[in-house]
Amino acid sequence: MSEVEVIDNFVTKYKSLKQEIAKVIIGQDKVVDEILISVFSGGHALLIGVPGLAKTLMVNTISKTLGLDFNRIQFTPDLMPSDILGAEILDESRQFKFIKGPIFSNIILADEINRTPPKTQSALLEVMQEKSVTIAGQHFKLEEPYFVLATQNPIEQEGTYPLPEAQLDRFMFSINLTYPTFQEEVDVVKATTSNITHDIKALFNAEEIVKIQKLIRQMPVADNVVEYAVKLVSQTRPFEDSAAEIVKNYVEWGAGPRASQNLILAAKTHAAINGKYSPDIENIQAVAEGILRHRVVKNYKAEAEGVDINAIINQLM
């Protein structure tokens, strides 16, 4: 099968995938798209939303439709690195045996990652980067594909450990999960207060997803598209000559080179799901908010005047 045929087949399967997810998840179309773009790009995502918006159900449903294993880890202040990575125990024959922790799965939902101390956060973030675990000198490779969706609750910040900017940068997307519309909430209430159940079909498998991830990396990109992505990122840096006035006024720190890399990768995936064989500037703009919003740090003036980070990004585009 040629690369063009693979992408055409992917577009058809992606539409079926969205329909399958929509059996359980009502609305939240852009959120589902950004999670799936992260998966097919080989990145990770940070989901920010208040409790009760079906984050766990969403990730569980997506993992089922992708035919992948799923584990949920509830992060708490007393969670230790060994609780997520695993630990060595002494078995009946008095030999040390490694018991794998919940991190060994294709999809991990790291629930309320800002509730756990930096030591445990760092253990997870290291696994996300290296896609392997080293315990007592033994090296364990994680199965591909590997995707971490970490959630943060934007309210109740007492006793939390916010992720530093350097660690936020490891997430491809920062996704804002908002309240449903009135009609969507009516549909959710009807669907969840009856005894109707939906049979979710797996439309992909791990091997297929890894092949698509490789194909997306091989996609050609025009020089002007790469230059647009790099220019957009460099304009977020207030100390650059190319920085816009709004950035000089309201931004403390801009995005680093990882943002440019992620913009191109996500734009390739966005192009593929829309049946294009190469991304253009439109695809960069479609993914830019989610890629940049957690990498651009507002200053005190922006906080005081209530300037939204998305408004800054949109003005740059």
C-alpha positions as CSV (number, residue, x, y, z in Angstrom):
1,M,0.0,0.0,0.0
2,S,1.4,3.4,-1.0
3,E,1.7,6.3,1.4
4,V,-1.1,8.1,-0.4
5,E,-3.4,5.1,0.0
6,V,-2.4,4.7,3.7
7,I,-3.4,8.4,4.4
8,D,-6.7,7.9,2.5
9,N,-7.5,4.8,4.5
10,F,-6.5,6.7,7.7
11,V,-9.0,9.5,6.9
12,T,-11.8,7.0,6.6
13,K,-10.9,5.2,9.8
14,Y,-10.4,8.4,11.6
15,K,-14.0,9.5,10.8
16,S,-15.3,6.1,12.0
17,L,-13.2,6.5,15.2
18,K,-14.8,9.9,15.9
19,Q,-18.3,8.4,15.4
20,E,-17.4,5.5,17.7
21,I,-16.2,7.9,20.4
22,A,-19.3,10.1,20.0
23,K,-21.5,7.2,21.0
24,V,-20.2,7.8,24.6
25,I,-18.7,11.3,24.6
26,I,-21.2,14.0,23.7
27,G,-19.7,17.2,22.3
28,Q,-16.1,18.1,23.2
29,D,-15.2,17.6,19.5
30,K,-12.0,19.8,19.6
31,V,-10.8,18.2,22.8
32,V,-11.1,14.7,21.3
33,D,-9.3,15.9,18.1
34,E,-6.4,17.4,20.1
35,I,-6.1,14.2,22.2
36,L,-6.1,12.0,19.0
37,I,-3.6,14.4,17.3
38,S,-1.3,14.0,20.3
39,V,-1.6,10.2,20.1
40,F,-0.9,9.9,16.4
41,S,1.9,12.5,16.6
42,G,3.6,10.5,19.4
43,G,3.3,13.3,21.9
44,H,1.6,13.7,25.3
45,A,-1.2,16.0,26.5
46,L,-2.2,18.0,29.5
47,L,-5.9,18.3,30.1
48,I,-7.1,21.2,32.3
49,G,-10.7,21.1,33.5
50,V,-12.9,21.1,36.6
51,P,-14.1,17.8,38.1
52,G,-17.1,16.0,36.6
53,L,-16.5,16.7,32.9
54,A,-15.9,13.0,32.1
55,K,-12.1,13.2,31.6
56,T,-11.6,9.5,32.7
57,L,-14.5,8.3,30.6
58,M,-13.2,10.2,27.6
59,V,-9.7,8.7,27.9
60,N,-11.1,5.2,28.6
61,T,-13.3,5.4,25.5
62,I,-10.5,6.6,23.3
63,S,-8.2,3.8,24.5
64,K,-10.9,1.2,23.7
65,T,-11.5,2.6,20.2
66,L,-7.7,2.6,19.5
67,G,-7.4,-1.0,20.8
68,L,-4.9,0.0,23.5
69,D,-4.3,-0.8,27.2
70,F,-5.3,1.9,29.6
71,N,-4.3,2.6,33.2
72,R,-5.5,5.5,35.5
73,I,-3.2,6.7,38.2
74,Q,-4.8,9.0,40.9
75,F,-2.0,11.4,42.0
76,T,-2.1,12.2,45.7
77,P,0.4,14.0,48.1
78,D,1.6,10.7,49.5
79,L,2.2,8.9,46.2
80,M,5.8,7.7,45.8
81,P,7.7,7.1,42.5
82,S,7.7,3.3,43.2
83,D,3.9,3.4,43.4
84,I,3.8,4.3,39.7
85,L,7.0,2.8,38.4
86,G,6.9,-0.5,40.3
87,A,9.3,-2.1,42.8
88,E,11.4,-5.1,43.5
89,I,10.1,-7.7,46.0
90,L,11.5,-10.8,47.5
91,D,9.6,-13.9,46.1
92,E,9.1,-17.3,47.7
93,S,12.5,-18.6,46.3
94,R,14.2,-15.6,48.0
95,Q,15.0,-14.0,44.7
96,F,14.3,-10.4,43.8
97,K,11.5,-10.0,41.4
98,F,10.3,-6.8,39.7
99,I,6.6,-6.0,39.9
100,K,5.6,-3.6,37.2
101,G,3.7,-0.5,38.3
102,P,0.7,1.1,36.5
103,I,3.0,3.1,34.3
104,F,3.4,0.0,32.1
105,S,0.4,0.5,29.8
106,N,-0.1,2.1,26.3
107,I,-2.3,5.0,27.6
108,I,-1.9,6.5,31.1
109,L,-4.3,8.9,32.6
110,A,-2.3,10.8,35.3
111,D,-5.2,12.3,37.2
112,E,-4.5,15.6,39.0
113,I,-0.8,15.5,38.4
114,N,-0.4,18.8,40.4
115,R,-1.5,17.1,43.6
116,T,1.7,15.0,43.9
117,P,5.1,16.2,45.1
118,P,7.9,17.1,42.5
119,K,9.8,13.8,43.1
120,T,6.8,11.7,41.8
121,Q,6.0,14.2,39.0
122,S,9.6,14.0,37.8
123,A,9.5,10.1,37.8
124,L,6.4,10.3,35.4
125,L,7.9,13.0,33.2
126,E,11.2,11.1,32.9
127,V,9.2,8.0,31.7
128,M,7.3,10.2,29.2
129,Q,10.6,11.4,27.7
130,E,12.6,8.2,27.8
131,K,9.8,5.7,27.3
132,S,11.7,3.4,29.6
133,V,12.1,2.6,33.3
134,T,15.4,1.8,35.1
135,I,14.9,0.1,38.5
136,A,17.9,-1.4,40.5
137,G,20.1,-1.4,37.4
138,Q,17.4,-3.2,35.3
139,H,16.2,-1.4,32.2
140,F,12.6,-1.9,31.1
141,K,11.4,-0.5,27.7
142,L,7.8,0.6,27.5
143,E,5.6,-0.8,24.7
144,E,4.8,1.5,21.8
145,P,2.6,3.5,21.3
146,Y,2.9,5.3,24.7
147,F,0.7,8.2,25.5
148,V,0.3,10.1,28.8
149,L,-2.7,12.4,29.4
150,A,-2.2,14.3,32.6
151,T,-5.1,16.3,34.1
152,Q,-5.0,19.4,36.3
153,N,-7.9,20.9,38.2
154,P,-7.8,24.7,37.7
155,I,-9.7,25.3,41.1
156,E,-8.6,24.4,44.6
157,Q,-4.9,25.2,44.3
158,E,-4.2,24.9,48.0
159,G,-1.7,22.2,48.8
160,T,-0.8,21.6,45.1
161,Y,2.5,21.4,43.4
162,P,2.2,23.3,40.0
163,L,4.3,21.8,37.2
164,P,7.4,24.1,36.4
165,E,7.5,25.6,32.9
166,A,10.4,23.2,32.0
167,Q,8.2,20.2,32.7
168,L,5.1,21.7,31.1
169,D,7.2,22.0,27.9
170,R,7.3,18.1,27.7
171,F,3.5,18.1,26.9
172,M,2.7,18.5,23.2
173,F,-0.7,20.0,23.9
174,S,-2.4,21.8,26.7
175,I,-6.1,21.2,26.3
176,N,-8.8,23.3,28.0
177,L,-11.9,21.2,28.8
178,T,-14.9,23.5,29.2
179,Y,-18.5,23.0,30.4
180,P,-20.9,21.5,27.8
181,T,-23.5,23.7,26.1
182,F,-27.1,23.6,27.5
183,Q,-28.2,21.1,24.8
184,E,-25.1,18.9,25.2
185,E,-25.7,18.8,29.0
186,V,-29.4,17.8,28.4
187,D,-28.1,14.9,26.1
188,V,-25.5,13.9,28.7
189,V,-28.1,13.7,31.5
190,K,-30.5,11.7,29.3
191,A,-27.7,9.3,28.2
192,T,-26.3,8.7,31.7
193,T,-29.5,8.3,33.7
194,S,-30.9,5.5,31.6
195,N,-29.8,1.8,31.3
196,I,-28.6,2.2,27.6
197,T,-25.1,0.9,27.1
198,H,-22.9,1.2,24.0
199,D,-20.7,-1.5,22.6
200,I,-17.4,0.2,21.7
201,K,-15.5,-1.3,18.8
202,A,-11.6,-1.2,18.5
203,L,-10.9,0.3,15.1
204,F,-7.1,0.4,15.4
205,N,-4.4,-1.7,17.1
206,A,-1.0,-0.8,18.6
207,E,0.9,-1.9,15.4
208,E,-1.2,0.2,13.1
209,I,-0.8,3.3,15.3
210,V,3.0,3.0,15.4
211,K,2.9,2.7,11.5
212,I,0.8,5.8,11.2
213,Q,3.1,7.7,13.7
214,K,6.1,6.8,11.5
215,L,4.3,7.7,8.3
216,I,3.4,11.1,9.7
217,R,7.0,11.8,10.6
218,Q,7.9,11.0,6.9
219,M,5.4,13.5,5.5
220,P,7.1,16.2,3.5
221,V,6.8,19.9,4.7
222,A,7.4,22.9,2.5
223,D,10.2,25.3,3.7
224,N,7.7,28.2,4.0
225,V,5.5,26.2,6.4
226,V,8.5,25.4,8.7
227,E,9.6,29.0,8.5
228,Y,6.1,30.2,9.4
229,A,6.1,27.8,12.5
230,V,9.5,29.0,13.7
231,K,8.6,32.7,13.1
232,L,5.4,32.2,15.1
233,V,7.3,30.7,18.0
234,S,10.1,33.3,17.9
235,Q,7.4,36.1,18.0
236,T,6.3,34.8,21.4
237,R,9.7,35.7,22.9
238,P,9.6,39.3,24.3
239,F,13.4,39.8,24.0
240,E,13.5,38.9,20.3
241,D,13.6,41.7,17.7
242,S,10.7,40.0,15.9
243,A,8.4,40.1,19.0
244,A,5.1,41.8,18.5
245,E,4.1,44.8,20.7
246,I,1.5,42.7,22.6
247,V,4.2,40.2,23.5
248,K,6.6,42.9,24.7
249,N,3.8,44.3,26.9
250,Y,2.2,41.1,28.3
251,V,4.6,38.2,28.1
252,E,7.3,37.2,30.6
253,W,8.8,34.2,28.7
254,G,8.1,32.8,25.2
255,A,8.1,29.3,23.8
256,G,11.3,27.3,23.1
257,P,12.4,25.3,20.1
258,R,10.3,22.3,21.3
259,A,7.2,24.3,20.4
260,S,8.4,24.7,16.8
261,Q,9.0,20.9,16.6
262,N,5.6,20.1,18.0
263,L,3.8,22.7,15.8
264,I,5.2,20.9,12.7
265,L,4.4,17.4,14.0
266,A,0.9,18.3,15.1
267,A,0.3,20.1,11.8
268,K,1.4,17.0,9.9
269,T,-1.2,14.9,11.8
270,H,-3.9,17.6,11.4
271,A,-3.2,17.5,7.6
272,A,-3.3,13.7,7.5
273,I,-6.7,13.5,9.3
274,N,-8.1,16.0,6.8
275,G,-6.8,14.0,3.8
276,K,-3.8,16.2,2.9
277,Y,-0.5,14.7,2.0
278,S,1.5,17.7,3.3
279,P,0.7,20.3,5.9
280,D,0.2,24.0,5.1
281,I,0.0,27.2,7.2
282,E,-3.7,26.6,7.9
283,N,-2.8,23.3,9.7
284,I,-0.2,25.2,11.8
285,Q,-2.8,27.8,12.8
286,A,-5.3,25.0,13.6
287,V,-3.0,23.5,16.3
288,A,-1.1,26.6,17.4
289,E,-3.3,27.5,20.5
290,G,-3.0,24.1,22.1
291,I,0.7,23.9,21.4
292,L,1.7,27.4,22.6
293,R,-0.7,28.2,25.5
294,H,1.3,26.4,28.2
295,R,4.6,27.5,26.8
296,V,4.0,31.3,26.8
297,V,4.2,32.8,30.3
298,K,2.2,36.0,31.0
299,N,3.6,38.8,33.1
300,Y,2.0,40.5,36.1
301,K,0.6,43.3,33.8
302,A,-1.3,40.7,31.7
303,E,-2.6,39.1,34.9
304,A,-3.7,42.5,36.3
305,E,-5.5,43.5,33.0
306,G,-7.0,40.1,32.5
307,V,-5.3,39.5,29.1
308,D,-6.0,36.0,27.8
309,I,-3.1,33.9,26.5
310,N,-5.2,32.7,23.6
311,A,-5.9,36.3,22.5
312,I,-2.1,36.9,22.4
313,I,-1.5,33.8,20.3
314,N,-4.4,34.6,17.9
315,Q,-3.1,38.1,17.4
316,L,0.3,36.7,16.5
317,M,-1.3,34.5,13.8
